[in-house]
Amino acid sequence: MRTRDRMLPVGWYPASVSACKAEIEHFVMGTTPLPPGTTVYGGIVPHAGWHFSGKAAARVFFLAAKAGQPQVVCVFGGHLGANSPPLIVADDAWETPLGNLTLATEFYQPLAKRLTLREESPGDNTIEVQLPLVKYFFPQAKLLALRAPHSNTAMELGQAVAAVAKELKVSILVFGSTDLTHYGPNYGFAPKGYGSEAVKWVKEVNDKKFIAQALKLDSPGMLKAAQQDQSACSAGGAVAAVAAAKAQGARKAALIDYYTSYDVMPGDSFVGYAGIVLEG
């Protein structure tokens, strides 16, 4: 049995069971419930590390878990260019502070028959930072971990995951991992200068464009917005999740939380975070 070890340092998420549980419970306090009877197919979550983006991510997982407990949770990461094939985490289990997550190995061969995949190397944060949240909210579920490129292949990947789940008669929830605008000197992107006007522009214009496309479940629009406006660093992950959710019946989305790292720690460089639930 091949188990993938934790790679991210403690600054990304806690190391102990008690610390993970305490932070998660704090994150979800006061979360507004979804309307009764809402069907949830997954969500879009940020991945900057729990101190910055953990609240938005935890609230999406929390609401999805309240709606149902699937057999498999799929997390689509990103940080890939348009020419990359999708990457698959092909281990048997993945370490988390809350216990190992069993990986959904039954998906590997059927997915490889549908599209070209390459095995993913450890170290990327887009998926790993979500793992304790998956283990906490879906303790009995297996994990399917994939990274999607910034291209239409992301849509094909999401559709393939949904098709394999149907073929295997397995219930799934799908989550796409992306942060939004990376603004400031740390990222070489500051078209509106610095200070309050720059923060206002990111929140009310640039991030809003990508979020608007996501709320419409418009995958091509999400890719275009991210490409043109630098409004998402891992649009492929979010697009794959939207495609998989739509293939299962998702018809709308709800913005659960939005803020930026400036709201947590003000500075000239900051990043936007959105938590979105994909619904029926």
N, C-alpha and C positions, 0 to 999 in steps of 0.2 A: 504494500500500500504506500503510495507516494503522497506525503503531506507537505503542503507549501507552508513555510514558516512566515511569521510576521516579518515584514521588511521595513516598514515605516517606524521612525523613532517615536518615543512617547509623546512628543509635542503634537503629533497628529491626532492621537486619541489615547485614552488612559491605558495603563498596563494591567490593572487589577480588576477583578470582578466587581468589588464594592465601588470603585471609582467610576467604572463604566455605568453601573446601574444608577448611581447617584446623579451623574450628569444627564443621563437619558430621562430620568424622572423629572429633573428640573426643566429640561428642554420642552417637555410636552405639557407642563402645567398650563392650564388655561386655554388649551387648544379648542377651538370651536368645532363641535361635532358636525359631521356631514348630515344632510337631511336623511331621515329614516328611509330605509329601502334603497339607498344609493348603491349601485353596483360599481365596484372599483376594479380596474384592470392593471393599475400600477401607478407610476408617477415619474416626475423629473426632480432630481435632487442635486444639490451642490456637493463639492468635494474638497473644500479648502482646508479641512481640519476642524475638529469639533469646536475649538475656541471661537472660531469665526463663523463657520457655516453649519455647525452641528444642529442648531435649533431648527433651521428650515428643513434639513434632511429628516431629523427625527420625527417631526410632525407629519410629514408625508407617510413615512413608514407606520407611524402610530395609527393614522386614519385608515390606511390600507388594511392593517391587521384587525382593526375593529370591524371592517366590512367582511373579512373572510381569511381563512388560513389555507393557503395553497400547498400542494405537494412540492412545488419547485418555485423558488424565487430567482428570477433572472436579473442580473445587474449588467447593463451595457455601459462600459467605460468609453474613453476616447483618447484624446491627445494624439490622434493619427492624422496624417495628411490624406489628400484625395486619392493618391495612388497606392496606398497600402491596402492589402487584403485585410479582412477581419482577423482578429487575434482571439484565440480561445485558450483559457486556462484549463489545461488538460490533466491536472492532478486528480487525486482521489478525495482529498480533503484539504481544508485551509484552516490554519490556526487562528483563533481569536481569543481574547482574554476570557470570554464567556464559554469557552469550549470549542472544539473543532467543528467546522461546518462540513458536512458531507457534500461532495460535489455530484452533480447529476450526470454521471458518466454515460448513462443510457442515451443521452442526447448526442454524444460526440460523433459516432459513425453516421447516424442519419443526417446530421447537419453537414458533415463533410461530403456527403453525396449530393447535396443541393448547391453548395458553393465552395469556392476555394477558401480554406482557412490556414492560418499559420499559428504555431504554438506561441503563446505569450510568455515573455521572460519576466521574472519578478521585479518589482521596484516601482511600478506606476501607482499613483495615489488614487486614481479615479474610481477604482473598484475597492481597493483594500480599506479605505477609510469608512466604507459603508458596512463592512462585515460584522462588527459587533452589534450594529443596529439590526441587521438581518437576523442574527442569532437571538437577540433579545426579543424581537417582536414576532419572529416566526421560528420558534425553537425546534419544531419538528420538520421543518422544510429542508430540502436539499438546495444547493446553490448552483446556478449555471452562470458562469462569468465569461463575458466576451467584451472585446473592445472593437468599436465600430469606426470606420474611416469617415472623413468629411466628404462624402460623395453619395450618389444614389445607391451605392452598395449597402449603405446603412439601412435603407428601406428594405432591400432584399434580405438582409440579415434578420431584421425583425420579423418579416413575413415568414422566413424559413423557421425561426424558432416557434412561431405560432403553429405552423403546419406540422412540425415534429411533435409538439405537445398534443395536438389533436390526434395524430397518428398513434402516439403512445398512450392516449387516453389519460393524460396527466394534467392536473390543474396547475396553472402558473399565474404569477404576478410578474410584471416587467417594470423595471426602473432604469431610467437613463440618467447618467451622471454628467453634469456640466456646470461650470461656473460661467458667469456672464462677463460683462466688459471688464477688461484688465486695463486700468487707467493710471497714467502717471509715469514718472521717469523710470521706475523699475521695469516698465513694460514697453517703453519707447512709444507711447501713445498718449498724447495730451492735446487734442485739437482745440480744446476750450480753455487752455491755460490751467490755472490752479485755484483752489479755494472753493467757496460755496457755489459759485456759478458752474464750476466743473462737476461738482457732485450733483447739482440739480439737473444738468444735462444728461449725465449718465442715467440717473433714476427716471427722469421724465421723458427722455427722448430715446437714447441708445438702447438701454436694456428693455425699455417698453416695446420697441419694435420686435425684438426676438420673442419676448413673452407673448405679444399679441399673436404672432404666428403659431406659437405653441398652443395657446388657448383655442385656436381654430383647428388644431391638429393638422396644420399645413406643413408637411415635411419639406417639400421644395422651398417654401417660404422661409423655413427655419434655416436651411442650408444657405440660402441666398443672403438673408439678413446677417448671419454670422460671417460670411465671406466679405460682404460689402462694408459692414460696420464694425467688425471685430467685436461683436456683441456676445459671442459665446466661444469658449476655448475648446469645447468638446461637443459640438453640435451633433456629430454622428451618433454619439451615445443617446442623446435625447431623441433624435430622429428614429433610431432603431426601436426604442421603446414605444414611441408613438405608432410606428408601423405595426409592431406586434400587437399593441393594444387595439388598434383599429381592426386588425384581422380577427380579433376575438369579439368585437362588438362595441368598442369604445366610440362614442359619438360627440363627446365634449370634454372639457377640462376645467379645473377650478384652481385659481391661484390661492394657495394656502398661506404663504409667507413670502415676503420680499424685503431685503435690506442690503446694505453693502458693508464691507469691512471698515469703511469710514465710520459707520455707526458704532462699531465695536472699538476701533482704535483709529482715531482721525490721523490723516497724513496725506501727503501729496499723491501717494500711490495707494490705490484701493481697488477692490473687486466686487462685483455684484453677485447676489445669490437669490435664487428663486426656488420655492418649493411648490410643485404643481401636482395635483391628483388627476389621473386620467379616468374618466367615468363613462358609464353607459348612458 
